[in-house]
């Protein structure tokens, strides 16, 4: 797979807005863009089609995007794989990398002993997945292809954090499709 720089660091939390505020207060990250109840057309977790209702806050933290993610529905998920439901435990969940082909990268991770935890597709055809690298690395690895809409989103988040950017609220709600 060659050199895959980390594009994003993501934390599983109880409340994405509260986590974003605390992270901003400690590290100066942000501003944050929050997407509630991110719609998925398909989601397969550990080989089983599942409902996966989650919300995320995205902000810039230096050279990398930081994400806070909460699960809104009960049940199995890649988040509950690491932080069991009802445990009250939260923390670092994954790092994200760009790959040319998500399915080919998943196969490579599997061949190296990191099984697919989840593969999901949004209504617009955007695919992302989690390779379960937690046994080796202590966290999962999220994979997605750098298509124009994703690169534009990353640029928007980074631009909002640049010095001299127009003032923004710390948290802005957005809609992902």
N, CA, C and O of each residue as an XYZ file, in Angstrom:
708
protein
N       0.814     -1.194      0.000
C       0.000      0.000      0.000
C       0.856      1.256      0.000
O       0.350      2.359     -0.204
N       2.132      1.089      0.226
C       2.993      2.262      0.185
C       2.804      3.153      1.392
O       2.318      2.718      2.436
N       3.185      4.381      1.240
C       3.107      5.369      2.319
C       1.682      5.907      2.411
O       1.170      6.484      1.452
N       1.045      5.718      3.559
C      -0.331      6.193      3.769
C      -0.342      7.173      4.937
O      -0.507      6.754      6.083
N      -0.171      8.467      4.673
C      -0.175      9.426      5.785
C      -1.545      9.506      6.453
O      -2.583      9.334      5.814
N      -1.515      9.768      7.741
C      -2.758      9.926      8.492
C      -3.411     11.244      8.086
O      -2.776     12.298      8.125
N      -4.669     11.180      7.702
C      -5.440     12.359      7.301
C      -6.356     12.850      8.410
O      -6.750     14.016      8.448
N      -6.689     11.919      9.325
C      -7.655     12.250     10.364
C      -7.399     11.374     11.588
O      -7.003     10.215     11.466
N      -7.633     11.948     12.771
C      -7.613     11.219     14.034
C      -9.020     11.325     14.594
O      -9.584     12.418     14.656
N      -9.594     10.191     15.007
C     -10.994     10.199     15.433
C     -11.182      9.556     16.801
O     -10.580      8.533     17.128
N     -12.039     10.196     17.581
C     -12.353      9.747     18.930
C     -13.829      9.379     19.024
O     -14.687     10.089     18.499
N     -14.119      8.275     19.689
C     -15.481      7.880     20.010
C     -15.844      8.574     21.317
O     -15.072      8.545     22.275
N     -17.024      9.200     21.357
C     -17.425      9.963     22.541
C     -18.934      9.877     22.735
O     -19.659      9.377     21.875
N     -19.386     10.369     23.867
C     -20.822     10.370     24.173
C     -21.555     11.507     23.484
O     -22.726     11.366     23.132
N     -20.878     12.638     23.285
C     -21.523     13.834     22.740
C     -20.496     14.587     21.903
O     -19.538     15.143     22.440
N     -20.695     14.604     20.584
C     -19.689     15.205     19.697
C     -19.515     16.700     19.934
O     -18.399     17.210     19.836
N     -20.578     17.398     20.238
C     -20.468     18.843     20.465
C     -19.683     19.136     21.747
O     -18.821     20.015     21.761
N     -19.978     18.409     22.812
C     -19.253     18.606     24.068
C     -17.774     18.262     23.892
O     -16.908     18.989     24.378
N     -17.478     17.162     23.202
C     -16.082     16.764     22.984
C     -15.345     17.808     22.154
O     -14.187     18.119     22.433
N     -16.008     18.349     21.138
C     -15.379     19.374     20.299
C     -15.055     20.621     21.120
O     -13.985     21.210     20.965
N     -15.975     21.018     21.989
C     -15.726     22.200     22.831
C     -14.531     21.992     23.757
O     -13.695     22.882     23.914
N     -14.457     20.810     24.369
C     -13.345     20.520     25.279
C     -12.031     20.478     24.496
O     -11.032     21.048     24.935
N     -12.025     19.817     23.354
C     -10.806     19.725     22.545
C     -10.352     21.115     22.115
O      -9.160     21.421     22.146
N     -11.294     21.946     21.718
C     -10.962     23.317     21.340
C     -10.346     24.069     22.528
O      -9.346     24.770     22.373
N     -10.947     23.920     23.706
C     -10.448     24.633     24.888
C      -9.031     24.190     25.249
O      -8.217     25.008     25.677
N      -8.733     22.908     25.081
C      -7.418     22.389     25.449
C      -6.382     22.617     24.348
O      -5.257     23.029     24.631
N      -6.763     22.345     23.075
C      -5.797     22.336     21.982
C      -5.967     23.450     20.955
O      -5.106     23.624     20.093
N      -7.070     24.212     21.030
C      -7.297     25.270     20.056
C      -7.770     24.770     18.703
O      -7.706     25.508     17.720
N      -8.239     23.548     18.630
C      -8.709     22.975     17.368
C     -10.022     23.619     16.941
O     -10.679     24.302     17.726
N     -10.392     23.390     15.680
C     -11.667     23.880     15.185
C     -11.511     25.072     14.268
O     -10.389     25.454     13.933
N     -12.617     25.664     13.855
C     -13.990     25.393     14.251
C     -14.443     24.007     13.791
O     -13.766     23.340     13.008
N     -15.604     23.593     14.297
C     -16.113     22.252     14.029
C     -17.396     22.306     13.213
O     -18.220     23.211     13.349
N     -17.526     21.305     12.367
C     -18.707     21.117     11.529
C     -19.338     19.801     11.957
O     -18.707     18.747     11.877
N     -20.591     19.866     12.412
C     -21.260     18.694     12.956
C     -22.324     18.199     11.987
O     -23.177     18.956     11.523
N     -22.245     16.907     11.700
C     -23.261     16.227     10.890
C     -23.984     15.248     11.814
O     -23.376     14.326     12.358
N     -25.279     15.459     11.980
C     -26.081     14.584     12.833
C     -26.716     13.480     12.004
O     -27.106     13.690     10.855
N     -26.813     12.306     12.604
C     -27.523     11.179     11.994
C     -27.108     10.990     10.531
O     -27.940     11.050      9.626
N     -25.828     10.763     10.320
C     -25.268     10.631      8.964
C     -25.946      9.469      8.246
O     -25.890      8.331      8.714
N     -26.587      9.750      7.111
C     -27.347      8.702      6.420
C     -26.444      7.732      5.649
O     -25.557      8.145      4.903
N     -26.692      6.449      5.847
C     -25.967      5.406      5.119
C     -26.951      4.601      4.287
O     -28.034      4.256      4.759
N     -26.578      4.302      3.058
C     -27.405      3.460      2.201
C     -27.220      1.990      2.571
O     -28.165      1.202      2.540
N     -25.976      1.638      2.923
C     -25.647      0.254      3.324
C     -24.567      0.294      4.384
O     -23.691      1.159      4.377
N     -24.650     -0.658      5.291
C     -23.618     -0.792      6.309
C     -23.503     -2.261      6.682
O     -24.473     -2.879      7.120
N     -22.312     -2.812      6.504
C     -22.066     -4.201      6.880
C     -20.984     -4.192      7.954
O     -19.848     -3.776      7.725
N     -21.374     -4.663      9.126
C     -20.455     -4.744     10.265
C     -20.215     -6.222     10.575
O     -21.148     -6.966     10.876
N     -18.955     -6.629     10.495
C     -18.565     -8.017     10.781
C     -19.413     -9.009      9.996
O     -19.796    -10.061     10.508
N     -19.701     -8.657      8.731
C     -20.423     -9.550      7.829
C     -21.932     -9.483      7.921
O     -22.619    -10.211      7.204
N     -22.473     -8.631      8.784
C     -23.919     -8.536      8.982
C     -24.381     -7.131      8.606
O     -23.815     -6.138      9.064
N     -25.425     -7.055      7.761
C     -26.023     -5.761      7.421
C     -26.659     -5.191      8.685
O     -27.423     -5.871      9.370
N     -26.330     -3.919      8.986
C     -26.839     -3.311     10.221
C     -27.255     -1.860      9.971
O     -26.829     -1.223      9.008
N     -28.091     -1.370     10.861
C     -28.380      0.053     10.954
C     -27.197      0.659     11.719
O     -26.777      0.126     12.746
N     -26.674      1.755     11.219
C     -25.565      2.417     11.916
C     -25.834      3.916     11.890
O     -25.483      4.606     10.933
N     -26.452      4.400     12.939
C     -26.806      5.818     13.065
C     -25.740      6.493     13.920
O     -25.571      6.168     15.096
N     -25.031      7.426     13.318
C     -23.974      8.113     14.055
C     -23.932      9.579     13.667
O     -24.437      9.984     12.620
N     -23.319     10.358     14.538
C     -23.101     11.787     14.300
C     -21.618     12.059     14.477
O     -20.945     11.394     15.264
N     -21.112     13.045     13.737
C     -19.687     13.369     13.807
C     -19.471     14.873     13.819
O     -20.225     15.635     13.213
N     -18.420     15.281     14.524
C     -17.935     16.665     14.506
C     -16.552     16.635     13.878
O     -15.701     15.839     14.277
N     -16.322     17.512     12.885
C     -15.055     17.559     12.158
C     -14.431     18.936     12.325
O     -15.091     19.955     12.125
N     -13.151     18.958     12.693
C     -12.428     20.212     12.827
C     -10.966     20.004     12.478
O     -10.506     18.871     12.337
N     -10.252     21.084     12.341
C      -8.830     21.005     12.027
C      -8.031     21.069     13.314
O      -8.341     21.861     14.202
N      -6.998     20.235     13.419
C      -6.111     20.184     14.575
C      -4.696     20.199     14.031
O      -4.099     19.148     13.800
N      -4.164     21.388     13.828
C      -2.851     21.505     13.184
C      -2.950     21.072     11.737
O      -3.761     21.606     10.980
N      -2.137     20.114     11.349
C      -2.124     19.635      9.962
C      -3.090     18.496      9.698
O      -3.181     18.016      8.568
N      -3.810     18.056     10.713
C      -4.678     16.891     10.560
C      -6.105     17.242     10.982
O      -6.323     18.102     11.836
N      -7.064     16.561     10.367
C      -8.459     16.715     10.783
C      -8.672     15.884     12.041
O      -8.113     14.795     12.177
N      -9.476     16.398     12.949
C      -9.895     15.634     14.115
C     -11.402     15.430     13.998
O     -12.142     16.331     13.605
N     -11.833     14.227     14.348
C     -13.254     13.887     14.301
C     -13.669     13.364     15.668
O     -12.929     12.623     16.315
N     -14.853     13.757     16.095
C     -15.485     13.171     17.268
C     -16.739     12.500     16.763
O     -17.516     13.106     16.024
N     -16.950     11.245     17.155
C     -18.083     10.485     16.637
C     -18.842      9.848     17.794
O     -18.251      9.335     18.743
N     -20.157      9.896     17.688
C     -21.024      9.252     18.677
C     -21.962      8.316     17.935
O     -22.362      8.595     16.805
N     -22.307      7.221     18.563
C     -23.286      6.302     17.993
C     -24.633      6.626     18.599
O     -24.769      6.713     19.819
N     -25.636      6.805     17.740
C     -26.965      7.215     18.202
C     -27.924      6.054     18.429
O     -28.945      6.224     19.096
N     -27.622      4.891     17.895
C     -28.493      3.739     18.059
C     -27.770      2.654     18.857
O     -26.541      2.591     18.852
N     -28.535      1.799     19.544
C     -27.892      0.706     20.267
C     -27.454     -0.388     19.293
O     -27.893     -0.433     18.145
N     -26.596     -1.247     19.770
C     -26.243     -2.427     18.999
C     -24.792     -2.466     18.564
O     -24.030     -1.523     18.776
N     -24.428     -3.589     17.946
C     -23.047     -3.799     17.517
C     -22.606     -2.759     16.482
O     -23.392     -2.290     15.658
N     -21.311     -2.420     16.562
C     -20.732     -1.460     15.634
C     -19.219     -1.502     15.799
O     -18.717     -2.104     16.748
N     -18.486     -0.869     14.882
C     -17.039     -0.804     15.092
C     -16.671      0.018     16.327
O     -15.598     -0.180     16.896
N     -17.533      0.928     16.747
C     -17.278      1.705     17.954
C     -17.434      0.821     19.191
O     -16.614      0.857     20.108
N     -18.515      0.020     19.195
C     -18.744     -0.867     20.338
C     -17.803     -2.068     20.318
O     -17.659     -2.744     21.336
N     -17.162     -2.347     19.194
C     -16.119     -3.380     19.177
C     -14.995     -3.001     20.139
O     -14.456     -3.855     20.843
N     -14.651     -1.727     20.164
C     -13.551     -1.254     21.017
C     -14.029     -0.747     22.372
O     -13.341     -0.904     23.380
N     -15.201     -0.143     22.387
C     -15.743      0.454     23.604
C     -17.141     -0.133     23.815
O     -18.119      0.389     23.281
N     -17.236     -1.215     24.590
C     -18.509     -1.925     24.723
C     -19.669     -1.021     25.133
O     -19.539     -0.127     25.970
N     -20.796     -1.297     24.507
C     -22.013     -0.544     24.792
C     -22.326     -0.590     26.279
O     -22.288     -1.651     26.901
N     -22.634      0.570     26.839
C     -22.987      0.664     28.248
C     -21.795      0.715     29.188
O     -21.973      0.842     30.400
N     -20.592      0.618     28.657
C     -19.406      0.606     29.524
C     -19.043      1.994     30.036
O     -18.339      2.135     31.036
N     -19.535      3.026     29.331
C     -19.159      4.389     29.695
C     -17.730      4.720     29.307
O     -17.190      5.744     29.724
N     -17.114      3.850     28.504
C     -15.730      4.077     28.078
C     -15.714      4.702     26.690
O     -16.524      4.354     25.831
N     -14.786      5.628     26.482
C     -14.632      6.332     25.216
C     -13.160      6.601     24.997
O     -12.359      6.495     25.926
N     -12.799      6.948     23.772
C     -11.408      7.287     23.515
C     -11.065      7.230     22.041
O     -11.940      7.226     21.175
N      -9.759      7.186     21.778
C      -9.275      7.110     20.404
C      -9.882      5.889     19.731
O      -9.807      4.783     20.268
N     -10.478      6.077     18.569
C     -11.084      4.959     17.867
C     -10.351      4.600     16.581
O     -10.068      3.429     16.331
N     -10.041      5.610     15.763
C      -9.391      5.292     14.490
C      -8.576      6.456     13.959
O      -8.727      7.603     14.380
N      -7.718      6.121     13.031
C      -7.068      7.105     12.177
C      -7.567      6.813     10.774
O      -7.900      5.673     10.450
N      -7.617      7.847      9.942
C      -8.109      7.674      8.574
C      -6.983      7.915      7.589
O      -6.132      8.784      7.781
N      -7.003      7.114      6.522
C      -6.039      7.247      5.438
C      -6.783      7.205      4.106
O      -7.856      6.612      3.995
N      -6.201      7.839      3.111
C      -6.746      7.786      1.756
C      -6.127      6.595      1.030
O      -4.922      6.364      1.120
N      -6.949      5.848      0.319
C      -6.487      4.728     -0.507
C      -7.127      4.852     -1.886
O      -8.193      5.452     -2.029
N      -6.479      4.289     -2.890
C      -7.038      4.350     -4.242
C      -8.299      3.514     -4.372
O      -9.236      3.911     -5.065
N      -8.336      2.366     -3.716
C      -9.448      1.428     -3.838
C      -9.727      0.848     -2.458
O      -8.909      0.101     -1.924
N     -10.868      1.183     -1.882
C     -11.202      0.764     -0.516
C     -11.233     -0.754     -0.404
O     -10.661     -1.311      0.534
N     -11.887     -1.436     -1.341
C     -12.005     -2.888     -1.241
C     -10.660     -3.587     -1.397
O     -10.393     -4.569     -0.704
N      -9.813     -3.099     -2.292
C      -8.475     -3.681     -2.450
C      -7.650     -3.451     -1.180
O      -6.916     -4.340     -0.750
N      -7.767     -2.273     -0.586
C      -7.036     -1.988      0.650
C      -7.535     -2.868      1.794
O      -6.739     -3.353      2.598
N      -8.861     -3.076      1.871
C      -9.396     -3.975      2.894
C      -8.816     -5.378      2.740
O      -8.467     -6.020      3.730
N      -8.715     -5.849      1.505
C      -8.143     -7.178      1.244
C      -6.679     -7.225      1.692
O      -6.237     -8.226      2.256
N      -5.934     -6.163      1.448
C      -4.536     -6.113      1.883
C      -4.428     -6.107      3.402
O      -3.578     -6.795      3.969
N      -5.285     -5.332      4.064
C      -5.271     -5.326      5.524
C      -5.634     -6.708      6.064
O      -5.007     -7.195      7.005
N      -6.654     -7.343      5.464
C      -7.043     -8.687      5.907
C      -5.895     -9.669      5.744
O      -5.655    -10.496      6.623
N      -5.188     -9.585      4.630
C      -4.051    -10.481      4.382
C      -2.947    -10.286      5.424
O      -2.152    -11.193      5.672
N      -2.906     -9.104      6.025
C      -1.907     -8.802      7.054
C      -2.452     -9.051      8.464
O      -1.798     -8.708      9.449
N      -3.649     -9.647      8.567
C      -4.206    -10.002      9.869
C      -5.136     -8.992     10.492
O      -5.474     -9.106     11.670
N      -5.558     -8.000      9.724
C      -6.489     -6.987     10.231
C      -7.817     -7.118      9.487
O      -7.955     -6.615      8.372
N      -8.795     -7.792     10.099
C     -10.061     -8.043      9.412
C     -10.885     -6.781      9.195
O     -10.655     -5.753      9.833
N     -11.841     -6.875      8.292
C     -12.766     -5.778      8.047
C     -13.768     -5.712      9.195
O     -14.477     -6.682      9.464
N     -13.823     -4.581      9.860
C     -14.807     -4.382     10.922
C     -16.120     -3.882     10.329
O     -17.198     -4.310     10.741
N     -16.021     -2.967      9.353
C     -17.230     -2.408      8.752
C     -16.913     -1.830      7.382
O     -15.837     -1.278      7.152
N     -17.876     -1.971      6.479
C     -17.831     -1.312      5.177
C     -19.181     -0.639      5.004
O     -20.220     -1.285      5.134
N     -19.172      0.649      4.714
C     -20.418      1.413      4.611
C     -20.420      2.225      3.324
O     -19.375      2.585      2.783
N     -21.626      2.498      2.858
C     -21.798      3.305      1.651
C     -22.897      4.329      1.910
O     -23.970      4.007      2.419
N     -22.595      5.569      1.545
C     -23.584      6.634      1.667
C     -24.455      6.651      0.414
O     -24.137      5.981     -0.569
N     -25.531      7.395      0.439
C     -26.481      7.444     -0.674
C     -25.834      7.911     -1.975
O     -26.257      7.505     -3.057
N     -24.806      8.766     -1.877
C     -24.146      9.277     -3.087
C     -23.080      8.329     -3.633
O     -22.381      8.668     -4.589
N     -22.950      7.147     -3.033
C     -21.979      6.170     -3.493
C     -20.635      6.237     -2.797
O     -19.763      5.410     -3.065
N     -20.448      7.207     -1.906
C     -19.186      7.313     -1.168
C     -19.040      6.103     -0.249
O     -19.940      5.799      0.533
N     -17.900      5.414     -0.346
C     -17.633      4.217      0.442
C     -16.525      4.508      1.446
O     -15.523      5.144      1.119
N     -16.719      4.034      2.664
C     -15.650      4.063      3.652
C     -15.694      2.764      4.436
O     -16.714      2.075      4.462
N     -14.586      2.438      5.069
C     -14.504      1.165      5.785
C     -13.536      1.274      6.946
O     -12.692      2.168      6.997
N     -13.680      0.336      7.884
C     -12.754      0.227      9.008
C     -12.039     -1.108      8.933
O     -12.677     -2.161      8.946
N     -10.717     -1.068      8.855
C      -9.904     -2.267      9.039
C      -9.607     -2.335     10.528
O      -9.188     -1.346     11.129
N      -9.827     -3.505     11.123
C      -9.613     -3.642     12.560
C      -8.129     -3.878     12.836
O      -7.657     -5.013     12.899
N      -7.423     -2.784     12.995
C      -6.001     -2.819     13.305
C      -5.764     -2.669     14.810
O      -4.640     -2.409     15.239
N      -6.825     -2.832     15.611
C      -6.724     -2.557     17.047
C      -5.777     -3.510     17.763
O      -5.111     -3.093     18.711
N      -5.689     -4.770     17.351
C      -4.776     -5.701     18.023
C      -3.323     -5.273     17.842
O      -2.511     -5.418     18.756
N      -3.000     -4.750     16.674
C      -1.617     -4.351     16.385
C      -1.317     -2.906     16.773
O      -0.214     -2.598     17.223
N      -2.305     -2.015     16.597
C      -2.048     -0.584     16.751
C      -2.798      0.082     17.906
O      -2.477      1.207     18.287
N      -3.787     -0.603     18.457
C      -4.569     -0.009     19.534
C      -5.731      0.826     19.051
O      -6.438      1.432     19.857
N      -5.942      0.868     17.742
C      -7.057      1.610     17.151
C      -7.378      1.008     15.793
O      -6.590      0.235     15.250
N      -8.527      1.359     15.249
C      -8.896      0.929     13.903
C      -8.311      1.901     12.887
O      -7.854      2.991     13.232
N      -8.338      1.478     11.626
C      -7.891      2.329     10.532
C      -9.048      2.484      9.561
O      -9.569      1.502      9.033
N      -9.444      3.735      9.329
C     -10.524      4.037      8.391
C      -9.918      4.264      7.016
O      -8.871      4.898      6.882
N     -10.585      3.742      5.998
C     -10.119      3.836      4.622
C     -11.174      4.506      3.775
O     -12.357      4.178      3.866
N     -10.742      5.455      2.942
C     -11.626      6.001      1.917
C     -10.811      6.584      0.786
O      -9.646      6.949      0.947
N     -11.462      6.659     -0.368
C     -10.789      7.175     -1.566
C     -10.930      8.688     -1.624
O     -11.985      9.234     -1.299
N      -9.862      9.362     -2.040
C      -9.887     10.837     -2.072
C     -10.628     11.392     -3.288
O     -10.020     11.993     -4.174
N     -11.935     11.188     -3.321
C     -12.717     11.724     -4.437
C     -12.915     13.230     -4.253
O     -12.739     13.741     -3.147
N     -13.278     13.947     -5.322
C     -13.365     15.420     -5.251
C     -14.239     15.951     -4.116
O     -13.870     16.933     -3.474
N     -15.378     15.331     -3.856
C     -16.250     15.837     -2.783
C     -15.572     15.695     -1.418
O     -15.719     16.575     -0.570
N     -14.847     14.624     -1.194
C     -14.146     14.439      0.066
C     -12.994     15.431      0.198
O     -12.810     16.037      1.254
N     -12.228     15.595     -0.863
C     -11.122     16.550     -0.827
C     -11.643     17.971     -0.596
O     -11.017     18.760      0.112
N     -12.783     18.287     -1.194
C     -13.404     19.599     -0.974
C     -13.830     19.781      0.473
O     -13.678     20.866      1.034
N     -14.360     18.730      1.079
C     -14.764     18.799      2.482
C     -13.542     19.011      3.375
O     -13.562     19.860      4.267
N     -12.491     18.249      3.139
C     -11.258     18.419      3.915
C     -10.714     19.841      3.764
O     -10.280     20.448      4.743
N     -10.738     20.365      2.552
C     -10.242     21.726      2.305
C     -11.104     22.760      3.032
O     -10.574     23.719      3.592
N     -12.426     22.574      3.027
C     -13.327     23.506      3.703
C     -13.031     23.538      5.203
O     -12.977     24.614      5.798
N     -12.839     22.371      5.816
C     -12.553     22.302      7.247
C     -11.206     22.966      7.538
O     -11.090     23.737      8.490
N     -10.195     22.671      6.729
C      -8.861     23.263      6.937
C      -8.890     24.776      6.728
O      -8.290     25.525      7.498
N      -9.589     25.221      5.685
C      -9.657     26.660      5.404
C     -10.342     27.423      6.526
O      -9.957     28.552      6.832
N     -11.350     26.824      7.141
C     -12.069     27.487      8.231
C     -11.159     27.733      9.433
O     -11.405     28.638     10.231
N     -10.114     26.927      9.556
C      -9.215     27.044     10.703
C      -8.033     27.972     10.455
O      -7.287     28.287     11.381
N      -7.859     28.411      9.212
C      -6.702     29.247      8.894
C      -6.798     30.609      9.557
O      -7.874     31.193      9.682
N      -5.648     31.090      9.975
C      -5.564     32.433     10.560
C      -6.051     33.434      9.513
O      -5.655     33.360      8.350
N      -6.882     34.340      9.911
C      -7.400     35.334      8.981
C      -8.680     34.901      8.290
O      -9.279     35.678      7.546
N      -9.114     33.641      8.535
C     -10.383     33.200      7.956
C     -11.503     34.003      8.616
O     -11.361     34.425      9.764
N     -12.622     34.222      7.902
C     -13.727     34.962      8.521
C     -14.157     34.298      9.824
O     -14.161     33.070      9.910
N     -14.517     35.078     10.838
C     -14.925     34.488     12.118
C     -16.114     33.550     11.914
O     -17.025     33.841     11.139
N     -16.088     32.432     12.614
C     -17.166     31.447     12.557
C     -17.556     31.098     13.974
O     -16.801     31.309     14.924
N     -18.753     30.560     14.091
C     -19.123     29.958     15.368
C     -18.225     28.750     15.576
O     -17.737     28.163     14.610
N     -18.005     28.380     16.816
C     -17.170     27.216     17.081
C     -17.781     25.958     16.485
O     -17.061     25.085     16.002
N     -19.109     25.862     16.516
C     -19.781     24.663     16.009
C     -20.864     25.071     15.027
O     -21.744     25.871     15.346
N     -20.787     24.512     13.832
C     -21.776     24.744     12.781
C     -22.367     23.399     12.375
O     -21.624     22.459     12.090
N     -23.675     23.297     12.345
C     -24.321     22.062     11.908
C     -24.370     22.027     10.392
O     -24.737     23.007      9.744
N     -23.996     20.885      9.840
C     -24.030     20.679      8.387
C     -24.841     19.412      8.090
O     -25.215     18.660      8.991
N     -25.091     19.211      6.825
C     -25.829     18.004      6.401
C     -24.976     17.250      5.390
O     -24.560     17.807      4.374
N     -24.720     15.979      5.678
C     -24.011     15.114      4.734
C     -25.030     14.264      4.018
O     -26.030     13.835      4.594
N     -24.755     14.027      2.739
C     -25.693     13.198      1.971
C     -25.054     11.918      1.536
O     -25.698     11.099      0.880
